[in-house]
Amino acid sequence: MTNNKQFYFEDCEFKKSSLSKSISDMCVEVAINNDGVGVRDSKDSQKTTLNFTHQEWSAFIKGVKLNEFNE
């Protein structure tokens, strides 16, 4: 997967779901700003942040709510 979008989240607060406390070694953090949405590994925040447009993120959330990613 190529991720060519260059958004900047240095001044943003990344948030982790409160539901992820029991499996803290398998979490991501999300930050949202005017440019888009950033997703990163909560264990290593210095690694690459995946960047998504607001439209892409909305489509992903819709898919989650519709159970489109379950096996």
N, CA, C and O atoms as a Tripos MOL2 file, in Angstrom:
@<TRIPOS>MOLECULE
protein
  284   283    71     0     0
PROTEIN
NO_CHARGES

@<TRIPOS>ATOM
      1 N           0.8400   -1.1780    0.0000 N.3       1 MET1
      2 CA          0.0000    0.0000    0.0000 C.3       1 MET1
      3 C           0.8820    1.2370    0.0000 C.2       1 MET1
      4 O           1.7870    1.3560    0.8270 O.2       1 MET1
      5 N           0.6340    2.1290   -0.8910 N.am      2 THR2
      6 CA          1.3600    3.3850   -0.9410 C.3       2 THR2
      7 C           0.5640    4.4460   -0.1980 C.2       2 THR2
      8 O          -0.6470    4.5740   -0.3780 O.2       2 THR2
      9 N           1.2510    5.1930    0.6280 N.am      3 ASN3
     10 CA          0.5960    6.2460    1.4020 C.3       3 ASN3
     11 C           1.3400    7.5450    1.1190 C.2       3 ASN3
     12 O           2.2600    7.9040    1.8540 O.2       3 ASN3
     13 N           0.9520    8.2510    0.0600 N.am      4 ASN4
     14 CA          1.6690    9.4470   -0.3760 C.3       4 ASN4
     15 C           1.1460   10.7390    0.2340 C.2       4 ASN4
     16 O           1.7210   11.8010   -0.0010 O.2       4 ASN4
     17 N           0.0850   10.6740    0.9990 N.am      5 LYS5
     18 CA         -0.4640   11.8930    1.5930 C.3       5 LYS5
     19 C           0.4810   12.3880    2.6800 C.2       5 LYS5
     20 O           0.9480   11.5990    3.5020 O.2       5 LYS5
     21 N           0.7610   13.6630    2.6900 N.am      6 GLN6
     22 CA          1.6520   14.2470    3.6880 C.3       6 GLN6
     23 C           0.8650   15.2180    4.5600 C.2       6 GLN6
     24 O           0.7320   16.3980    4.2330 O.2       6 GLN6
     25 N           0.3510   14.7140    5.6590 N.am      7 PHE7
     26 CA         -0.3390   15.5500    6.6240 C.3       7 PHE7
     27 C           0.5670   15.7020    7.8360 C.2       7 PHE7
     28 O           1.4600   14.8830    8.0560 O.2       7 PHE7
     29 N           0.3420   16.7270    8.6060 N.am      8 TYR8
     30 CA          1.1950   16.9870    9.7600 C.3       8 TYR8
     31 C           0.3660   16.9710   11.0360 C.2       8 TYR8
     32 O          -0.6280   17.6880   11.1540 O.2       8 TYR8
     33 N           0.7850   16.1480   11.9840 N.am      9 PHE9
     34 CA          0.0380   15.9610   13.2210 C.3       9 PHE9
     35 C           0.8710   16.2890   14.4530 C.2       9 PHE9
     36 O           0.5290   15.8690   15.5590 O.2       9 PHE9
     37 N           1.9600   17.0350   14.2770 N.am     10 GLU10
     38 CA          2.8530   17.3460   15.3990 C.3      10 GLU10
     39 C           2.1330   18.0580   16.5410 C.2      10 GLU10
     40 O           2.4350   17.8160   17.7100 O.2      10 GLU10
     41 N           1.1990   18.9190   16.2190 N.am     11 ASP11
     42 CA          0.4970   19.6920   17.2440 C.3      11 ASP11
     43 C          -0.8260   19.0560   17.6640 C.2      11 ASP11
     44 O          -1.6040   19.6640   18.4000 O.2      11 ASP11
     45 N          -1.0780   17.8470   17.2020 N.am     12 CYS12
     46 CA         -2.3410   17.1700   17.5040 C.3      12 CYS12
     47 C          -2.1710   16.1720   18.6390 C.2      12 CYS12
     48 O          -1.0940   15.6110   18.8440 O.2      12 CYS12
     49 N          -3.2380   15.9680   19.3560 N.am     13 GLU13
     50 CA         -3.2420   14.9430   20.3980 C.3      13 GLU13
     51 C          -3.7650   13.6380   19.7950 C.2      13 GLU13
     52 O          -4.9030   13.5690   19.3310 O.2      13 GLU13
     53 N          -2.9240   12.6140   19.8080 N.am     14 PHE14
     54 CA         -3.3590   11.2950   19.3620 C.3      14 PHE14
     55 C          -4.1280   10.6460   20.5020 C.2      14 PHE14
     56 O          -3.7240   10.7300   21.6620 O.2      14 PHE14
     57 N          -5.2360    9.9990   20.1680 N.am     15 LYS15
     58 CA         -6.0800    9.3750   21.1870 C.3      15 LYS15
     59 C          -6.2170    7.8830   20.9150 C.2      15 LYS15
     60 O          -6.2820    7.4370   19.7690 O.2      15 LYS15
     61 N          -6.2580    7.1330   22.0020 N.am     16 LYS16
     62 CA         -6.4450    5.6870   21.9360 C.3      16 LYS16
     63 C          -7.7930    5.3610   22.5660 C.2      16 LYS16
     64 O          -8.1750    5.9760   23.5610 O.2      16 LYS16
     65 N          -8.5040    4.4170   22.0070 N.am     17 SER17
     66 CA         -9.8100    4.0350   22.5310 C.3      17 SER17
     67 C          -9.7080    3.5710   23.9770 C.2      17 SER17
     68 O          -8.7800    2.8520   24.3470 O.2      17 SER17
     69 N         -10.6650    3.9850   24.7820 N.am     18 SER18
     70 CA        -10.7020    3.5230   26.1730 C.3      18 SER18
     71 C         -11.0100    2.0300   26.2450 C.2      18 SER18
     72 O         -10.7480    1.3980   27.2680 O.2      18 SER18
     73 N         -11.5570    1.4630   25.1870 N.am     19 LEU19
     74 CA        -11.8630    0.0310   25.1430 C.3      19 LEU19
     75 C         -10.6200   -0.8210   24.9170 C.2      19 LEU19
     76 O         -10.6860   -2.0450   25.0280 O.2      19 LEU19
     77 N          -9.5010   -0.2000   24.6060 N.am     20 SER20
     78 CA         -8.2890   -0.9550   24.2740 C.3      20 SER20
     79 C          -7.3980   -1.2320   25.4800 C.2      20 SER20
     80 O          -6.3220   -1.8060   25.3160 O.2      20 SER20
     81 N          -7.8030   -0.8540   26.6590 N.am     21 LYS21
     82 CA         -6.9600   -1.0310   27.8470 C.3      21 LYS21
     83 C          -6.5990   -2.4850   28.1140 C.2      21 LYS21
     84 O          -5.4810   -2.7680   28.5460 O.2      21 LYS21
     85 N          -7.5160   -3.4100   27.8670 N.am     22 SER22
     86 CA         -7.2450   -4.8170   28.1670 C.3      22 SER22
     87 C          -6.2810   -5.4580   27.1750 C.2      22 SER22
     88 O          -5.6820   -6.4890   27.4790 O.2      22 SER22
     89 N          -6.1240   -4.8710   26.0100 N.am     23 ILE23
     90 CA         -5.1870   -5.4000   25.0080 C.3      23 ILE23
     91 C          -4.2500   -4.2860   24.5620 C.2      23 ILE23
     92 O          -4.1470   -3.9890   23.3710 O.2      23 ILE23
     93 N          -3.5860   -3.6860   25.5020 N.am     24 SER24
     94 CA         -2.8010   -2.4800   25.2380 C.3      24 SER24
     95 C          -1.6300   -2.6970   24.2860 C.2      24 SER24
     96 O          -1.0760   -1.7260   23.7690 O.2      24 SER24
     97 N          -1.2360   -3.9560   24.0410 N.am     25 ASP25
     98 CA         -0.1200   -4.1790   23.1300 C.3      25 ASP25
     99 C          -0.5640   -4.2800   21.6750 C.2      25 ASP25
    100 O           0.2630   -4.5160   20.7940 O.2      25 ASP25
    101 N          -1.8520   -4.1040   21.4110 N.am     26 MET26
    102 CA         -2.3690   -4.2200   20.0500 C.3      26 MET26
    103 C          -3.2450   -3.0170   19.7090 C.2      26 MET26
    104 O          -4.3690   -3.1880   19.2390 O.2      26 MET26
    105 N          -2.7520   -1.8210   19.9360 N.am     27 CYS27
    106 CA         -3.5840   -0.6340   19.7820 C.3      27 CYS27
    107 C          -3.0130    0.3430   18.7630 C.2      27 CYS27
    108 O          -1.8150    0.3630   18.4780 O.2      27 CYS27
    109 N          -3.9040    1.1340   18.2390 N.am     28 VAL28
    110 CA         -3.5010    2.2620   17.4170 C.3      28 VAL28
    111 C          -4.0310    3.5270   18.0670 C.2      28 VAL28
    112 O          -4.9510    3.4910   18.8840 O.2      28 VAL28
    113 N          -3.4330    4.6430   17.6880 N.am     29 GLU29
    114 CA         -3.8810    5.9530   18.1480 C.3      29 GLU29
    115 C          -4.3030    6.7480   16.9250 C.2      29 GLU29
    116 O          -3.7560    6.5680   15.8370 O.2      29 GLU29
    117 N          -5.2700    7.6230   17.1060 N.am     30 VAL30
    118 CA         -5.8190    8.4010   16.0040 C.3      30 VAL30
    119 C          -5.7840    9.8870   16.3490 C.2      30 VAL30
    120 O          -6.0900   10.2840   17.4740 O.2      30 VAL30
    121 N          -5.4070   10.6970   15.3690 N.am     31 ALA31
    122 CA         -5.4680   12.1570   15.5030 C.3      31 ALA31
    123 C          -6.2240   12.7040   14.2990 C.2      31 ALA31
    124 O          -6.0610   12.2230   13.1780 O.2      31 ALA31
    125 N          -7.0450   13.7030   14.5420 N.am     32 ILE32
    126 CA         -7.8330   14.3090   13.4700 C.3      32 ILE32
    127 C          -7.5710   15.8050   13.4660 C.2      32 ILE32
    128 O          -7.6290   16.4610   14.5060 O.2      32 ILE32
    129 N          -7.2800   16.3390   12.2780 N.am     33 ASN33
    130 CA         -7.1470   17.7860   12.1350 C.3      33 ASN33
    131 C          -7.7940   18.2140   10.8240 C.2      33 ASN33
    132 O          -8.4690   17.4130   10.1790 O.2      33 ASN33
    133 N          -7.5980   19.4570   10.4250 N.am     34 ASN34
    134 CA         -8.2260   19.9660    9.2040 C.3      34 ASN34
    135 C          -7.7280   19.2660    7.9480 C.2      34 ASN34
    136 O          -8.4640   19.1720    6.9660 O.2      34 ASN34
    137 N          -6.4830   18.7690    7.9620 N.am     35 ASP35
    138 CA         -5.9210   18.0970    6.7900 C.3      35 ASP35
    139 C          -6.5040   16.7100    6.5850 C.2      35 ASP35
    140 O          -6.8060   16.3200    5.4570 O.2      35 ASP35
    141 N          -6.6620   15.9630    7.6690 N.am     36 GLY36
    142 CA         -7.1240   14.5870    7.5520 C.3      36 GLY36
    143 C          -7.0200   13.8590    8.8690 C.2      36 GLY36
    144 O          -7.1270   14.4560    9.9400 O.2      36 GLY36
    145 N          -6.8080   12.5440    8.7740 N.am     37 VAL37
    146 CA         -6.7630   11.6730    9.9430 C.3      37 VAL37
    147 C          -5.4450   10.9150    9.9370 C.2      37 VAL37
    148 O          -5.0450   10.3550    8.9170 O.2      37 VAL37
    149 N          -4.7790   10.9020   11.0740 N.am     38 GLY38
    150 CA         -3.5300   10.1640   11.2190 C.3      38 GLY38
    151 C          -3.7270    8.9770   12.1430 C.2      38 GLY38
    152 O          -4.3820    9.0890   13.1790 O.2      38 GLY38
    153 N          -3.1560    7.8320   11.7640 N.am     39 VAL39
    154 CA         -3.2480    6.6110   12.5680 C.3      39 VAL39
    155 C          -1.8350    6.0900   12.7710 C.2      39 VAL39
    156 O          -1.0680    5.9730   11.8150 O.2      39 VAL39
    157 N          -1.4880    5.7740   14.0220 N.am     40 ARG40
    158 CA         -0.1450    5.2730   14.3070 C.3      40 ARG40
    159 C          -0.1970    4.1750   15.3640 C.2      40 ARG40
    160 O          -1.1960    4.0160   16.0650 O.2      40 ARG40
    161 N           0.8840    3.4280   15.4650 N.am     41 ASP41
    162 CA          1.0390    2.3590   16.4470 C.3      41 ASP41
    163 C           1.2310    2.9930   17.8210 C.2      41 ASP41
    164 O           2.1080    3.8400   17.9910 O.2      41 ASP41
    165 N           0.4320    2.5990   18.7920 N.am     42 SER42
    166 CA          0.5400    3.2020   20.1240 C.3      42 SER42
    167 C           1.8140    2.7910   20.8490 C.2      42 SER42
    168 O           2.2480    3.4880   21.7660 O.2      42 SER42
    169 N           2.4230    1.6730   20.4580 N.am     43 LYS43
    170 CA          3.6580    1.2160   21.1070 C.3      43 LYS43
    171 C           4.8780    1.9830   20.6260 C.2      43 LYS43
    172 O           5.8630    2.1010   21.3540 O.2      43 LYS43
    173 N           4.8230    2.5050   19.4090 N.am     44 ASP44
    174 CA          5.9830    3.1950   18.8420 C.3      44 ASP44
    175 C           5.5190    4.4020   18.0400 C.2      44 ASP44
    176 O           5.3670    4.3270   16.8200 O.2      44 ASP44
    177 N           5.3000    5.4960   18.7190 N.am     45 SER45
    178 CA          4.7520    6.6980   18.0800 C.3      45 SER45
    179 C           5.7230    7.3600   17.1110 C.2      45 SER45
    180 O           5.3310    8.2690   16.3800 O.2      45 SER45
    181 N           6.9760    6.9280   17.0870 N.am     46 GLN46
    182 CA          7.9560    7.5140   16.1680 C.3      46 GLN46
    183 C           7.9310    6.8550   14.7940 C.2      46 GLN46
    184 O           8.5320    7.3670   13.8500 O.2      46 GLN46
    185 N           7.2430    5.7250   14.6750 N.am     47 LYS47
    186 CA          7.1250    5.0640   13.3750 C.3      47 LYS47
    187 C           6.1810    5.8590   12.4840 C.2      47 LYS47
    188 O           5.5820    6.8440   12.9170 O.2      47 LYS47
    189 N           6.0590    5.4300   11.2600 N.am     48 THR48
    190 CA          5.2430    6.1120   10.2630 C.3      48 THR48
    191 C           3.7880    6.2510   10.7040 C.2      48 THR48
    192 O           3.1900    5.3130   11.2310 O.2      48 THR48
    193 N           3.2420    7.4260   10.4820 N.am     49 THR49
    194 CA          1.8180    7.6690   10.6900 C.3      49 THR49
    195 C           1.1130    7.4830    9.3570 C.2      49 THR49
    196 O           1.4990    8.0860    8.3560 O.2      49 THR49
    197 N           0.0830    6.6510    9.3430 N.am     50 LEU50
    198 CA         -0.7190    6.4850    8.1340 C.3      50 LEU50
    199 C          -1.6740    7.6610    8.0390 C.2      50 LEU50
    200 O          -2.2980    8.0420    9.0300 O.2      50 LEU50
    201 N          -1.7890    8.2310    6.8610 N.am     51 ASN51
    202 CA         -2.6080    9.4200    6.6570 C.3      51 ASN51
    203 C          -3.8000    9.1050    5.7700 C.2      51 ASN51
    204 O          -3.6650    8.4410    4.7410 O.2      51 ASN51
    205 N          -4.9590    9.5830    6.1740 N.am     52 PHE52
    206 CA         -6.1860    9.3670    5.4260 C.3      52 PHE52
    207 C          -6.9380   10.6860    5.2950 C.2      52 PHE52
    208 O          -6.9000   11.5250    6.1950 O.2      52 PHE52
    209 N          -7.6210   10.8600    4.1660 N.am     53 THR53
    210 CA         -8.4860   12.0290    4.0270 C.3      53 THR53
    211 C          -9.7050   11.8090    4.9170 C.2      53 THR53
    212 O          -9.9590   10.6940    5.3720 O.2      53 THR53
    213 N         -10.4450   12.8670    5.1560 N.am     54 HIS54
    214 CA        -11.6630   12.7380    5.9570 C.3      54 HIS54
    215 C         -12.6550   11.8010    5.2630 C.2      54 HIS54
    216 O         -13.3560   11.0340    5.9240 O.2      54 HIS54
    217 N         -12.7110   11.8650    3.9370 N.am     55 GLN55
    218 CA        -13.6160   11.0010    3.1730 C.3      55 GLN55
    219 C         -13.2150    9.5290    3.3120 C.2      55 GLN55
    220 O         -14.0750    8.6680    3.4990 O.2      55 GLN55
    221 N         -11.9250    9.2420    3.2230 N.am     56 GLU56
    222 CA        -11.4540    7.8620    3.3940 C.3      56 GLU56
    223 C         -11.7730    7.3470    4.7910 C.2      56 GLU56
    224 O         -12.2310    6.2160    4.9530 O.2      56 GLU56
    225 N         -11.5300    8.1780    5.7990 N.am     57 TRP57
    226 CA        -11.7730    7.7690    7.1830 C.3      57 TRP57
    227 C         -13.2620    7.5220    7.4210 C.2      57 TRP57
    228 O         -13.6320    6.5590    8.0940 O.2      57 TRP57
    229 N         -14.1060    8.3760    6.8790 N.am     58 SER58
    230 CA        -15.5580    8.1950    7.0230 C.3      58 SER58
    231 C         -16.0110    6.8860    6.3880 C.2      58 SER58
    232 O         -16.8560    6.1840    6.9440 O.2      58 SER58
    233 N         -15.4490    6.5540    5.2210 N.am     59 ALA59
    234 CA        -15.7920    5.2930    4.5580 C.3      59 ALA59
    235 C         -15.3460    4.1020    5.4030 C.2      59 ALA59
    236 O         -16.0630    3.1060    5.5000 O.2      59 ALA59
    237 N         -14.1690    4.1990    6.0140 N.am     60 PHE60
    238 CA        -13.6780    3.1300    6.8840 C.3      60 PHE60
    239 C         -14.5930    2.9430    8.0930 C.2      60 PHE60
    240 O         -14.9810    1.8200    8.4120 O.2      60 PHE60
    241 N         -14.9340    4.0360    8.7610 N.am     61 ILE61
    242 CA        -15.8030    3.9640    9.9400 C.3      61 ILE61
    243 C         -17.1650    3.3830    9.5690 C.2      61 ILE61
    244 O         -17.7280    2.5840   10.3180 O.2      61 ILE61
    245 N         -17.6880    3.7810    8.4250 N.am     62 LYS62
    246 CA        -18.9670    3.2360    7.9620 C.3      62 LYS62
    247 C         -18.8540    1.7240    7.7850 C.2      62 LYS62
    248 O         -19.7510    0.9850    8.1930 O.2      62 LYS62
    249 N         -17.7600    1.2580    7.1810 N.am     63 GLY63
    250 CA        -17.5410   -0.1740    6.9980 C.3      63 GLY63
    251 C         -17.4530   -0.9220    8.3130 C.2      63 GLY63
    252 O         -17.9670   -2.0340    8.4360 O.2      63 GLY63
    253 N         -16.8010   -0.3140    9.3030 N.am     64 VAL64
    254 CA        -16.7090   -0.9380   10.6300 C.3      64 VAL64
    255 C         -18.1050   -1.0860   11.2290 C.2      64 VAL64
    256 O         -18.4600   -2.1470   11.7410 O.2      64 VAL64
    257 N         -18.8850   -0.0250   11.1600 N.am     65 LYS65
    258 CA        -20.2290   -0.0590   11.7460 C.3      65 LYS65
    259 C         -21.1390   -1.0610   11.0400 C.2      65 LYS65
    260 O         -22.0580   -1.6060   11.6510 O.2      65 LYS65
    261 N         -20.8830   -1.3050    9.7490 N.am     66 LEU66
    262 CA        -21.6930   -2.2590    8.9850 C.3      66 LEU66
    263 C         -21.1340   -3.6800    9.0430 C.2      66 LEU66
    264 O         -21.6310   -4.5710    8.3540 O.2      66 LEU66
    265 N         -20.1000   -3.8940    9.8640 N.am     67 ASN67
    266 CA        -19.4940   -5.2200   10.0360 C.3      67 ASN67
    267 C         -18.8460   -5.7500    8.7550 C.2      67 ASN67
    268 O         -18.7770   -6.9650    8.5700 O.2      67 ASN67
    269 N         -18.3780   -4.8860    7.8840 N.am     68 GLU68
    270 CA        -17.8110   -5.3090    6.6080 C.3      68 GLU68
    271 C         -16.4370   -5.9600    6.7350 C.2      68 GLU68
    272 O         -15.9540   -6.5460    5.7660 O.2      68 GLU68
    273 N         -15.7990   -5.8780    7.8880 N.am     69 PHE69
    274 CA        -14.4370   -6.3830    8.0310 C.3      69 PHE69
    275 C         -14.3590   -7.6650    8.8490 C.2      69 PHE69
    276 O         -13.2630   -8.1660    9.1010 O.2      69 PHE69
    277 N         -15.4850   -8.1990    9.2630 N.am     70 ASN70
    278 CA        -15.4830   -9.4510   10.0190 C.3      70 ASN70
    279 C         -15.3880  -10.6240    9.0630 C.2      70 ASN70
    280 O         -15.9030  -10.5810    7.9450 O.2      70 ASN70
    281 N         -14.7220  -11.6730    9.5220 N.am     71 GLU71
    282 CA        -14.5670  -12.8720    8.6870 C.3      71 GLU71
    283 C         -15.8120  -13.7120    8.7060 C.2      71 GLU71
    284 O         -15.8610  -14.7590    8.0590 O.2      71 GLU71
@<TRIPOS>BOND
     1     1     2 1
     2     2     3 1
     3     3     4 2
     4     3     5 am
     5     5     6 1
     6     6     7 1
     7     7     8 2
     8     7     9 am
     9     9    10 1
    10    10    11 1
    11    11    12 2
    12    11    13 am
    13    13    14 1
    14    14    15 1
    15    15    16 2
    16    15    17 am
    17    17    18 1
    18    18    19 1
    19    19    20 2
    20    19    21 am
    21    21    22 1
    22    22    23 1
    23    23    24 2
    24    23    25 am
    25    25    26 1
    26    26    27 1
    27    27    28 2
    28    27    29 am
    29    29    30 1
    30    30    31 1
    31    31    32 2
    32    31    33 am
    33    33    34 1
    34    34    35 1
    35    35    36 2
    36    35    37 am
    37    37    38 1
    38    38    39 1
    39    39    40 2
    40    39    41 am
    41    41    42 1
    42    42    43 1
    43    43    44 2
    44    43    45 am
    45    45    46 1
    46    46    47 1
    47    47    48 2
    48    47    49 am
    49    49    50 1
    50    50    51 1
    51    51    52 2
    52    51    53 am
    53    53    54 1
    54    54    55 1
    55    55    56 2
    56    55    57 am
    57    57    58 1
    58    58    59 1
    59    59    60 2
    60    59    61 am
    61    61    62 1
    62    62    63 1
    63    63    64 2
    64    63    65 am
    65    65    66 1
    66    66    67 1
    67    67    68 2
    68    67    69 am
    69    69    70 1
    70    70    71 1
    71    71    72 2
    72    71    73 am
    73    73    74 1
    74    74    75 1
    75    75    76 2
    76    75    77 am
    77    77    78 1
    78    78    79 1
    79    79    80 2
    80    79    81 am
    81    81    82 1
    82    82    83 1
    83    83    84 2
    84    83    85 am
    85    85    86 1
    86    86    87 1
    87    87    88 2
    88    87    89 am
    89    89    90 1
    90    90    91 1
    91    91    92 2
    92    91    93 am
    93    93    94 1
    94    94    95 1
    95    95    96 2
    96    95    97 am
    97    97    98 1
    98    98    99 1
    99    99   100 2
   100    99   101 am
   101   101   102 1
   102   102   103 1
   103   103   104 2
   104   103   105 am
   105   105   106 1
   106   106   107 1
   107   107   108 2
   108   107   109 am
   109   109   110 1
   110   110   111 1
   111   111   112 2
   112   111   113 am
   113   113   114 1
   114   114   115 1
   115   115   116 2
   116   115   117 am
   117   117   118 1
   118   118   119 1
   119   119   120 2
   120   119   121 am
   121   121   122 1
   122   122   123 1
   123   123   124 2
   124   123   125 am
   125   125   126 1
   126   126   127 1
   127   127   128 2
   128   127   129 am
   129   129   130 1
   130   130   131 1
   131   131   132 2
   132   131   133 am
   133   133   134 1
   134   134   135 1
   135   135   136 2
   136   135   137 am
   137   137   138 1
   138   138   139 1
   139   139   140 2
   140   139   141 am
   141   141   142 1
   142   142   143 1
   143   143   144 2
   144   143   145 am
   145   145   146 1
   146   146   147 1
   147   147   148 2
   148   147   149 am
   149   149   150 1
   150   150   151 1
   151   151   152 2
   152   151   153 am
   153   153   154 1
   154   154   155 1
   155   155   156 2
   156   155   157 am
   157   157   158 1
   158   158   159 1
   159   159   160 2
   160   159   161 am
   161   161   162 1
   162   162   163 1
   163   163   164 2
   164   163   165 am
   165   165   166 1
   166   166   167 1
   167   167   168 2
   168   167   169 am
   169   169   170 1
   170   170   171 1
   171   171   172 2
   172   171   173 am
   173   173   174 1
   174   174   175 1
   175   175   176 2
   176   175   177 am
   177   177   178 1
   178   178   179 1
   179   179   180 2
   180   179   181 am
   181   181   182 1
   182   182   183 1
   183   183   184 2
   184   183   185 am
   185   185   186 1
   186   186   187 1
   187   187   188 2
   188   187   189 am
   189   189   190 1
   190   190   191 1
   191   191   192 2
   192   191   193 am
   193   193   194 1
   194   194   195 1
   195   195   196 2
   196   195   197 am
   197   197   198 1
   198   198   199 1
   199   199   200 2
   200   199   201 am
   201   201   202 1
   202   202   203 1
   203   203   204 2
   204   203   205 am
   205   205   206 1
   206   206   207 1
   207   207   208 2
   208   207   209 am
   209   209   210 1
   210   210   211 1
   211   211   212 2
   212   211   213 am
   213   213   214 1
   214   214   215 1
   215   215   216 2
   216   215   217 am
   217   217   218 1
   218   218   219 1
   219   219   220 2
   220   219   221 am
   221   221   222 1
   222   222   223 1
   223   223   224 2
   224   223   225 am
   225   225   226 1
   226   226   227 1
   227   227   228 2
   228   227   229 am
   229   229   230 1
   230   230   231 1
   231   231   232 2
   232   231   233 am
   233   233   234 1
   234   234   235 1
   235   235   236 2
   236   235   237 am
   237   237   238 1
   238   238   239 1
   239   239   240 2
   240   239   241 am
   241   241   242 1
   242   242   243 1
   243   243   244 2
   244   243   245 am
   245   245   246 1
   246   246   247 1
   247   247   248 2
   248   247   249 am
   249   249   250 1
   250   250   251 1
   251   251   252 2
   252   251   253 am
   253   253   254 1
   254   254   255 1
   255   255   256 2
   256   255   257 am
   257   257   258 1
   258   258   259 1
   259   259   260 2
   260   259   261 am
   261   261   262 1
   262   262   263 1
   263   263   264 2
   264   263   265 am
   265   265   266 1
   266   266   267 1
   267   267   268 2
   268   267   269 am
   269   269   270 1
   270   270   271 1
   271   271   272 2
   272   271   273 am
   273   273   274 1
   274   274   275 1
   275   275   276 2
   276   275   277 am
   277   277   278 1
   278   278   279 1
   279   279   280 2
   280   279   281 am
   281   281   282 1
   282   282   283 1
   283   283   284 2
@<TRIPOS>SUBSTRUCTURE
     1 MET1         2 RESIDUE 1 A MET
     2 THR2         6 RESIDUE 1 A THR
     3 ASN3        10 RESIDUE 1 A ASN
     4 ASN4        14 RESIDUE 1 A ASN
     5 LYS5        18 RESIDUE 1 A LYS
     6 GLN6        22 RESIDUE 1 A GLN
     7 PHE7        26 RESIDUE 1 A PHE
     8 TYR8        30 RESIDUE 1 A TYR
     9 PHE9        34 RESIDUE 1 A PHE
    10 GLU10       38 RESIDUE 1 A GLU
    11 ASP11       42 RESIDUE 1 A ASP
    12 CYS12       46 RESIDUE 1 A CYS
    13 GLU13       50 RESIDUE 1 A GLU
    14 PHE14       54 RESIDUE 1 A PHE
    15 LYS15       58 RESIDUE 1 A LYS
    16 LYS16       62 RESIDUE 1 A LYS
    17 SER17       66 RESIDUE 1 A SER
    18 SER18       70 RESIDUE 1 A SER
    19 LEU19       74 RESIDUE 1 A LEU
    20 SER20       78 RESIDUE 1 A SER
    21 LYS21       82 RESIDUE 1 A LYS
    22 SER22       86 RESIDUE 1 A SER
    23 ILE23       90 RESIDUE 1 A ILE
    24 SER24       94 RESIDUE 1 A SER
    25 ASP25       98 RESIDUE 1 A ASP
    26 MET26      102 RESIDUE 1 A MET
    27 CYS27      106 RESIDUE 1 A CYS
    28 VAL28      110 RESIDUE 1 A VAL
    29 GLU29      114 RESIDUE 1 A GLU
    30 VAL30      118 RESIDUE 1 A VAL
    31 ALA31      122 RESIDUE 1 A ALA
    32 ILE32      126 RESIDUE 1 A ILE
    33 ASN33      130 RESIDUE 1 A ASN
    34 ASN34      134 RESIDUE 1 A ASN
    35 ASP35      138 RESIDUE 1 A ASP
    36 GLY36      142 RESIDUE 1 A GLY
    37 VAL37      146 RESIDUE 1 A VAL
    38 GLY38      150 RESIDUE 1 A GLY
    39 VAL39      154 RESIDUE 1 A VAL
    40 ARG40      158 RESIDUE 1 A ARG
    41 ASP41      162 RESIDUE 1 A ASP
    42 SER42      166 RESIDUE 1 A SER
    43 LYS43      170 RESIDUE 1 A LYS
    44 ASP44      174 RESIDUE 1 A ASP
    45 SER45      178 RESIDUE 1 A SER
    46 GLN46      182 RESIDUE 1 A GLN
    47 LYS47      186 RESIDUE 1 A LYS
    48 THR48      190 RESIDUE 1 A THR
    49 THR49      194 RESIDUE 1 A THR
    50 LEU50      198 RESIDUE 1 A LEU
    51 ASN51      202 RESIDUE 1 A ASN
    52 PHE52      206 RESIDUE 1 A PHE
    53 THR53      210 RESIDUE 1 A THR
    54 HIS54      214 RESIDUE 1 A HIS
    55 GLN55      218 RESIDUE 1 A GLN
    56 GLU56      222 RESIDUE 1 A GLU
    57 TRP57      226 RESIDUE 1 A TRP
    58 SER58      230 RESIDUE 1 A SER
    59 ALA59      234 RESIDUE 1 A ALA
    60 PHE60      238 RESIDUE 1 A PHE
    61 ILE61      242 RESIDUE 1 A ILE
    62 LYS62      246 RESIDUE 1 A LYS
    63 GLY63      250 RESIDUE 1 A GLY
    64 VAL64      254 RESIDUE 1 A VAL
    65 LYS65      258 RESIDUE 1 A LYS
    66 LEU66      262 RESIDUE 1 A LEU
    67 ASN67      266 RESIDUE 1 A ASN
    68 GLU68      270 RESIDUE 1 A GLU
    69 PHE69      274 RESIDUE 1 A PHE
    70 ASN70      278 RESIDUE 1 A ASN
    71 GLU71      282 RESIDUE 1 A GLU
